[in-house]
Amino acid sequence: MAHRLHLDDLNLSPGKKTRLHRLLYRSGPANGTLMILPIDQGLEHGPRDFFDAPESQDPNFQFRIALEGRFSAIACQIGLAEKYYPSYAGQVPLILKLNGKTEIPADESPLSPVIASVEDAVRLGADAVGYTLYVGSVRQDEDFQQFRRIREDADRYGMPVVVWSYPRGSAIEARGGKDTIYAVDYAARVAQELGADVIKLNVPKLEPEKLIRAPKAYQRQWTQESALQEVIRSAGRALVIFAGGERSAGGTALEKAEACMKAGAAGLIFGRNVWQRSLSEALSMAQSIREMLDRYAV
């Protein structure tokens, strides 16, 4: 089994360490791993994500899953945090997303504008803030400057920063696309370089026909294990959590999740794969994830 970072390895300020300790050891599996429920898809994808699971259009349904499913935290935008989180404050830790965008404009040069602040997160009792970074976008100069201000505020308030590090844009597509090991690996390193404490990544896909457009150094034989280990190494002293992605069969999703944990991930972030189900199915899925994470206690 690969080495997994411990909280003490991260060299955090006391404030950041205290808040991350709550997420890692006081909630969710409470064993040094993370299990996060993101519900920011209503902004990012629009209402279409709720069509096959009408209950999920009510944020209370998702907050209830986070509470009863014993997640480490729920991640959401400021509107949901202000209107719904008060009923769950002190019971479910909050990760406040500070930026977001719709899927309506073309994704050739994406930028996710800041729509909330670290001060908002403190006011709402959050234990971390989230920021979506589009690595490779032609607007990365604006993105980096936005993030610098967020990082400075987070350092001042002792607030951990979770970076959703996504390769995106026309330049990324020209080099094989957002899901190649090249793109995901670069996204992991950029997030570390810019100051992330936790990095959310998508699982790289092994598609040789796309990888031939990537830099030559990446044009080699990769296994799922070696690809996952590579991107975790590129994250350095930041915890890596992998996405559950779109809804799929429970067994398939859990097999992919376990591969991530075996490779050294600190945890998982499962959204649609959990809340696009009935309440009973969602809670059953959450229990399966927790039982799997129990095998990777730190």
Secondary structure per residue as TSV (DSSP state, phi and psi in degrees):
chain	resnum	aa	ss	phi	psi
A	1	M	-	360.0	138.7
A	2	A	-	-69.7	156.3
A	3	H	-	-64.9	140.8
A	4	R	-	-122.1	132.8
A	5	L	-	-63.7	144.7
A	6	H	-	-104.6	156.0
A	7	L	G	-51.5	-38.1
A	8	D	G	-66.6	-16.8
A	9	D	G	-79.3	-10.8
A	10	L	G	-89.2	-10.7
A	11	N	-	54.2	52.9
A	12	L	-	-94.0	158.8
A	13	S	-	-67.6	160.5
A	14	P	H	-56.1	-39.9
A	15	G	H	-64.7	-46.6
A	16	K	H	-64.7	-41.3
A	17	K	H	-64.8	-39.9
A	18	T	H	-62.2	-46.2
A	19	R	H	-67.8	-42.7
A	20	L	H	-66.9	-33.2
A	21	H	H	-61.0	-38.9
A	22	R	I	-62.0	-41.1
A	23	L	I	-69.3	-37.8
A	24	L	I	-83.1	-33.9
A	25	Y	I	-126.3	-4.6
A	26	R	I	-116.9	-8.0
A	27	S	S	-143.1	169.5
A	28	G	T	61.3	-141.0
A	29	P	T	-61.4	-25.1
A	30	A	-	56.9	40.2
A	31	N	S	-134.7	18.7
A	32	G	S	94.5	0.9
A	33	T	-	-111.5	163.0
A	34	L	E	-114.7	142.9
A	35	M	E	-140.9	98.7
A	36	I	E	-111.6	140.2
A	37	L	E	-108.0	107.0
A	38	P	E	-89.9	136.9
A	39	I	-	-131.1	36.1
A	40	D	-	-92.1	6.0
A	41	Q	H	-69.7	-23.7
A	42	G	H	-60.4	-35.0
A	43	L	H	-79.6	-46.1
A	44	E	H	-72.5	-34.3
A	45	H	T	-116.9	-15.9
A	46	G	-	86.1	-179.2
A	47	P	G	-65.9	-12.0
A	48	R	G	-57.5	-28.6
A	49	D	G	-66.7	-15.1
A	50	F	G	-97.5	-7.9
A	51	F	T	-60.5	-39.3
A	52	D	T	-87.6	-2.5
A	53	A	-	-144.3	73.2
A	54	P	G	-54.5	-32.2
A	55	E	G	-58.6	-32.3
A	56	S	G	-71.6	-10.8
A	57	Q	G	-68.9	-20.2
A	58	D	S	-89.8	113.4
A	59	P	H	-56.6	-26.2
A	60	N	H	-59.8	-33.8
A	61	F	H	-62.6	-42.4
A	62	Q	H	-71.5	-40.4
A	63	F	H	-62.8	-36.5
A	64	R	H	-65.0	-39.0
A	65	I	H	-61.2	-43.3
A	66	A	H	-60.9	-40.5
A	67	L	H	-72.3	-55.8
A	68	E	H	-74.5	-25.3
A	69	G	T	-85.3	-1.2
A	70	R	T	55.5	57.2
A	71	F	-	-82.4	154.4
A	72	S	S	-65.9	-33.1
A	73	A	E	-168.5	161.9
A	74	I	E	-114.9	137.7
A	75	A	E	-112.7	124.9
A	76	C	E	-152.4	169.1
A	77	Q	-	-80.3	169.1
A	78	I	H	-64.8	-35.4
A	79	G	H	-60.7	-45.3
A	80	L	H	-68.7	-37.3
A	81	A	H	-63.7	-40.9
A	82	E	H	-74.3	-34.8
A	83	K	H	-89.7	-28.1
A	84	Y	H	-118.6	-31.4
A	85	Y	G	-63.5	-31.9
A	86	P	G	-52.2	-32.1
A	87	S	G	-72.9	-14.5
A	88	Y	T	-119.6	-0.4
A	89	A	T	-58.3	135.5
A	90	G	T	85.3	-9.9
A	91	Q	T	-111.9	-35.0
A	92	V	S	-128.4	120.5
A	93	P	-	-62.3	150.0
A	94	L	E	-114.1	134.4
A	95	I	E	-111.3	114.2
A	96	L	E	-89.5	118.6
A	97	K	E	-72.8	132.4
A	98	L	-	-101.3	-12.2
A	99	N	B	-141.1	166.5
A	100	G	-	179.7	164.9
A	101	K	-	-153.6	169.5
A	102	T	-	-92.0	169.0
A	103	E	S	-90.9	4.6
A	104	I	-	-67.8	-48.6
A	105	P	S	-69.2	156.9
A	106	A	-	-60.4	150.5
A	107	D	T	-93.7	20.2
A	108	E	T	-72.5	-32.4
A	109	S	S	-141.8	66.8
A	110	P	-	-74.1	150.1
A	111	L	-	-147.7	132.1
A	112	S	-	-102.1	106.3
A	113	P	-	-70.4	149.8
A	114	V	B	-73.2	130.1
A	115	I	-	-128.4	2.6
A	116	A	S	-153.3	172.8
A	117	S	-	-127.0	164.8
A	118	V	H	-62.6	-35.1
A	119	E	H	-62.0	-38.2
A	120	D	H	-59.1	-42.5
A	121	A	H	-62.1	-42.5
A	122	V	H	-63.1	-44.9
A	123	R	H	-60.0	-36.0
A	124	L	H	-87.1	-4.1
A	125	G	T	81.2	25.3
A	126	A	-	-70.6	153.8
A	127	D	S	-102.1	-4.1
A	128	A	E	-166.9	163.1
A	129	V	E	-117.3	154.8
A	130	G	E	-119.4	144.0
A	131	Y	E	-139.3	130.0
A	132	T	E	-92.4	121.5
A	133	L	E	-113.0	126.7
A	134	Y	E	-100.5	94.7
A	135	V	E	-74.5	124.9
A	136	G	T	99.8	-8.7
A	137	S	-	-67.3	146.6
A	138	V	T	-66.7	-11.9
A	139	R	T	-98.3	22.8
A	140	Q	H	-65.0	-24.2
A	141	D	H	-62.4	-42.9
A	142	E	H	-66.9	-41.2
A	143	D	H	-61.3	-47.7
A	144	F	H	-62.7	-39.8
A	145	Q	H	-67.1	-42.0
A	146	Q	H	-56.3	-48.0
A	147	F	H	-65.9	-36.7
A	148	R	H	-56.8	-43.5
A	149	R	H	-66.2	-39.1
A	150	I	H	-63.4	-46.0
A	151	R	H	-61.1	-42.9
A	152	E	H	-62.1	-44.1
A	153	D	H	-64.6	-40.9
A	154	A	H	-64.1	-39.7
A	155	D	H	-63.7	-40.3
A	156	R	H	-65.7	-36.9
A	157	Y	H	-95.4	-1.2
A	158	G	T	66.1	40.2
A	159	M	-	-108.8	120.5
A	160	P	-	-61.2	146.1
A	161	V	E	-114.5	121.7
A	162	V	E	-102.2	120.9
A	163	V	E	-103.5	120.5
A	164	W	E	-80.5	98.4
A	165	S	E	-98.7	105.1
A	166	Y	E	-117.6	120.0
A	167	P	E	-70.5	127.5
A	168	R	-	-152.5	158.1
A	169	G	S	111.5	169.5
A	170	S	H	-63.5	-35.4
A	171	A	H	-67.0	-37.4
A	172	I	H	-66.2	-42.9
A	173	E	H	-62.1	-36.9
A	174	A	H	-67.0	-20.2
A	175	R	T	-104.7	21.3
A	176	G	T	116.4	-17.0
A	177	G	-	108.1	169.1
A	178	K	T	-70.5	-18.3
A	179	D	T	-102.6	2.1
A	180	T	S	-71.4	160.0
A	181	I	H	-60.9	-35.6
A	182	Y	H	-58.9	-50.1
A	183	A	H	-67.0	-46.0
A	184	V	H	-68.6	-39.2
A	185	D	H	-62.4	-44.7
A	186	Y	H	-63.3	-40.8
A	187	A	H	-61.5	-39.2
A	188	A	H	-64.0	-44.3
A	189	R	H	-67.7	-41.8
A	190	V	H	-60.4	-44.7
A	191	A	H	-61.3	-40.0
A	192	Q	H	-63.5	-47.2
A	193	E	H	-60.5	-33.5
A	194	L	H	-85.6	-11.1
A	195	G	T	112.1	23.5
A	196	A	-	-68.8	146.7
A	197	D	S	-95.8	-35.0
A	198	V	E	-132.7	138.7
A	199	I	E	-122.4	124.2
A	200	K	E	-96.1	125.4
A	201	L	E	-128.2	155.4
A	202	N	-	-87.9	152.1
A	203	V	-	-70.2	125.5
A	204	P	-	-64.9	144.9
A	205	K	-	-99.4	142.6
A	206	L	-	-97.6	91.7
A	207	E	-	-127.2	90.6
A	208	P	H	-54.8	-33.2
A	209	E	H	-66.4	-23.6
A	210	K	H	-91.6	-33.2
A	211	L	H	-66.6	-21.4
A	212	I	T	-65.9	-15.0
A	213	R	T	-92.3	-5.2
A	214	A	S	-83.1	166.6
A	215	P	-	-53.0	147.9
A	216	K	G	-57.2	-34.2
A	217	A	G	-58.5	-25.9
A	218	Y	G	-91.6	-4.5
A	219	Q	-	-87.7	75.7
A	220	R	S	-143.0	177.6
A	221	Q	-	-79.5	121.3
A	222	W	-	-116.6	141.2
A	223	T	-	-104.1	166.2
A	224	Q	H	-59.3	-40.2
A	225	E	H	-63.8	-48.2
A	226	S	H	-67.6	-34.5
A	227	A	H	-66.3	-44.4
A	228	L	H	-63.9	-43.8
A	229	Q	H	-63.2	-36.8
A	230	E	H	-63.5	-47.0
A	231	V	H	-69.5	-30.9
A	232	I	H	-67.7	-40.4
A	233	R	H	-61.0	-39.4
A	234	S	H	-68.4	-18.3
A	235	A	T	-80.1	-12.4
A	236	G	-	58.2	-130.1
A	237	R	S	-89.7	50.0
A	238	A	S	-131.1	142.4
A	239	L	E	-73.8	140.2
A	240	V	E	-110.3	129.7
A	241	I	E	-120.4	140.7
A	242	F	E	-107.4	147.8
A	243	A	E	-79.0	148.1
A	244	G	-	-83.0	-22.2
A	245	G	-	75.7	-162.8
A	246	E	S	-65.7	159.7
A	247	R	-	-60.3	134.3
A	248	S	-	-144.3	176.0
A	249	A	-	-56.7	137.2
A	250	G	H	-52.5	-44.5
A	251	G	H	-62.7	-42.6
A	252	T	H	-63.5	-45.5
A	253	A	H	-62.3	-40.4
A	254	L	H	-71.2	-34.3
A	255	E	H	-63.7	-43.5
A	256	K	H	-65.1	-40.2
A	257	A	H	-64.0	-41.1
A	258	E	H	-66.6	-35.1
A	259	A	H	-60.5	-38.6
A	260	C	H	-64.2	-44.1
A	261	M	H	-67.0	-39.5
A	262	K	H	-61.5	-31.6
A	263	A	T	-78.0	-10.6
A	264	G	T	116.5	10.6
A	265	A	-	-64.0	154.7
A	266	A	-	-89.1	-13.6
A	267	G	E	168.6	-164.7
A	268	L	E	-137.2	151.8
A	269	I	E	-128.2	102.9
A	270	F	-	-111.9	116.7
A	271	G	S	-110.7	-88.0
A	272	R	H	-58.6	-31.7
A	273	N	H	-66.1	-12.7
A	274	V	H	-109.5	-57.5
A	275	W	H	-82.7	-5.4
A	276	Q	S	-86.1	39.0
A	277	R	S	-137.3	168.6
A	278	S	-	-65.2	163.8
A	279	L	H	-57.9	-45.7
A	280	S	H	-64.0	-40.6
A	281	E	H	-68.1	-38.8
A	282	A	H	-63.8	-43.1
A	283	L	H	-69.2	-33.4
A	284	S	H	-65.9	-41.9
A	285	M	H	-62.9	-42.9
A	286	A	H	-60.8	-41.5
A	287	Q	H	-63.2	-40.7
A	288	S	H	-63.4	-39.8
A	289	I	H	-64.7	-45.9
A	290	R	H	-60.5	-44.2
A	291	E	H	-63.3	-37.4
A	292	M	H	-66.8	-42.5
A	293	L	H	-66.5	-26.0
A	294	D	G	-59.7	-23.6
A	295	R	G	-79.4	-4.7
A	296	Y	G	-125.8	32.8
A	297	A	-	-60.5	143.9
A	298	V	-	-113.6	360.0
